[in-house]
Amino acid sequence: MKSVNKKLHELENNVLPELPEKAMIYIKSQVEIELSRNAQAIRNMIPDVSKIWKNSNLALREKEEKTIAIYNELSPKQKLILSRDSAFMTRRLRDLVVLYFKTSFPENSEKPFLRVEWFFTEMDKLAHAEHIIDQEWNHNRDEDNPDFDDFAWWDRVDLKIQELYPEGIFTEESWKKTRDLYDKIQSEYMVQYWQNHPEEYKELIKKLSI
């Protein structure tokens, strides 16, 4: 009881911590909790893939080959559990960011969702691009060569990245690509909805014809 009173007294005197606790995601669903436990159990059984990708001594192709080899050792069920758990975690993170910004936007605005989706997509691309730079820096950069040209080296690396991501990363073109993709998905859902509800579609056409 003394401990509780002390905490209340501190709050009354505005004695607050400088920084918040480390952020954690709390899951209520027992099904999702079980999914997360099973996924972690699988990860504990296999080599830590993140260490492979942080190892600058490995070439990019070696990192990819080692990752694929580990993945191929898993059973179809294990692959499904890991992919579903990863997708759920990403979805939770995206939803949290969308919810945080949604209150600042007009009602029914799609921009928070679309921009956050774009951000997550671009971050994956940016990570891959950084691995390409890391690979080239550690395995294809000979500064001791008297003919070494730093500008030409960066141009070659930029070209490699551009070949993979011609629309760029965090550019207006990449934003347009994300927006167009979700416009297409929405259109497909709408077509499917009207096909499943032909009577509603007929009523809509009547109203639009008036």
N, C-alpha and C positions, 0 to 999 in steps of 0.2 A: 504493500500500500504506500509506503514511503517513496518507493521508486516512481510510482504513478504520480503522486503529489509533486515530486520534484520535477517531473517532466511537464506537468501542468503549470507549475510555477515558472519554468523556463519559457514556456510559450507565452505566458502572461507578460513576461518582461521582454518579449520579442527576441529571445535568444534562439535564433534559427540557424540551421546548418548552412554552410557556404554553398554546398553542392547537393544535388539530389542523389538518392540511392541509384545504383546501377540499374538500368532499365531491364525489366523482365516481362515476358509474355505469359500470362496466366490462362490456362485452358480449362474450361469447365467440362466439356464433353468427354465422357468416359471413353467413347469410341476413339476420339482424337488422341486422348492421353495414351491409350493402348497402342495406337498407331505410332506415336512418338517414341514410346518405350521400345517397341519392336525395331523401329528404324535405328535407334541409338545402339541397341544390342547388335545389329548387323554392322554398324560402323565400328564398334569395338572389336569386331572379329577380323576386320580387314585393315591393311595399311592406311595410314593417314594421308589421304590424297592431297590435302592442303600443303603438307610438307614437300611432296613431290613438286608441286607448282611453285613453291617458294625457293626451291633449290636451283640457284643460278648456274651451278656446274653442269646441269642437265640441259641439253638442247631442247628446243620447243617440241621437236618431233619425238624425242625420248619421253618427255612429259606426257604427251598425248598417247604414245604407245603403252606406257606403264599404266595410265589411267584406264585405257580401254581394256587392257589385260585383266586388271582388277575387276572391272565391271563385268567382263565376260565370264568370270569365275562364279558370279552370282546366279542363283536360280531365278526363273521368271517371277516367282512370288517375291523374292527378296528385292528384285529390281522394281517391281510394282510398289512395294512398301516404301522404298527409299525415294522414288520419284514422287509418290503421292505426299509423303511427309514434307519433302522439299517444296513442292508446289503449295501446300497448305501454309507453310511458314512464310513463303514469299507473299502469298495472298494476305496473310494477317498483317505483315509489315506494310504492304501497300494500302490496305484498308485503314490502318491507323493514321498514315500520313494524309490520306484523302479526307478522313473524318476531321482531322485537325484543321485543314484549310477550308473545308466545305462551308463552315459557318460564315466565312468572310466573303463568300460569293453569292450572287443572286440565286434565288430558289430554282432548282432543277437545272442549274448550270452543269454542263458536262466537263468543263475545263479542268476542275481539280482531278477528276478521275483520269482524263486523257493525258494531262501533263505528268501525273505520277506514273502512269503506265509507260509513257515515253522515257521518263527519267530512269526507271528500272531497266528498261530495254537498252538504253544508251550506256548505262553503267556496266552492263555485261559486255557490250562491245568495247567500251573503253578499257576494261580489264584485259580483254584479249589483245587489244592494240598495245597495251603496256608490256604484255608478255612477249610480243613480237619485238618491241624495242629492246627489252632485256636480253632476249635471245641474240639479237644482232650485236648489241653492245659487248656481250661476254664471249661471243663465238665468231663474229665476223667484223671485227674492228681492229685493224693493225696500225696503231698510231706510230709505231717505230719505223714503218715504211716511209722513206723520204718522199714518195709520191702520194702519201695519204692526203685526201681532200675531205675535210670535215663537212663542208657544204654538200658535196656530192654524196657523201655517206648518208646524211640526213635525207636528201632527196630520194635516195634509193629505198630507205626505210619507209618514208612517207608514201612512196609509190606502192610498196607491198601492202600497206594498210589500206590505201585507197582502192586497190584491186579487190580487197575483201569487202570494203564498205564504201562503194562509190558515192553514196549519198552523204558521206561524212558521219561524224559522231558529234552529237549535240549541235546540229546545224538546223537551219530552217527546212532544208530538204528532208532530213531525217524525221523532223517533227511532222511534216506533211505526209510522209510515208506511214507513220503511226496513225495519224488522223484518218487517212484514206482507208487504212486497214479496218479500223473500227466502224467507219461509215459502211464499208462493204459487209461487215459482220451484222450490223444493225439492219441493213437492207435485206439480208438473207433471212434474219429472224422475222422481219415484217412479212416477207413473202410467205414464209412457212406458216405464220399465224393466220394470214388471210386464207391460205389454202385449207387450214384446219377449221376455219370459221367463215364459210362462204356466205352465210346469211348476214353476218355483220358487215362483210365486204360489200354486199349488195346495198345495204342500208347506207353505208358511207358514200357509195357512188351516187345514190339518189340525192343525198344531201348536197354533194358537190355539184350536182347538175342543176339544182334550183337557182 
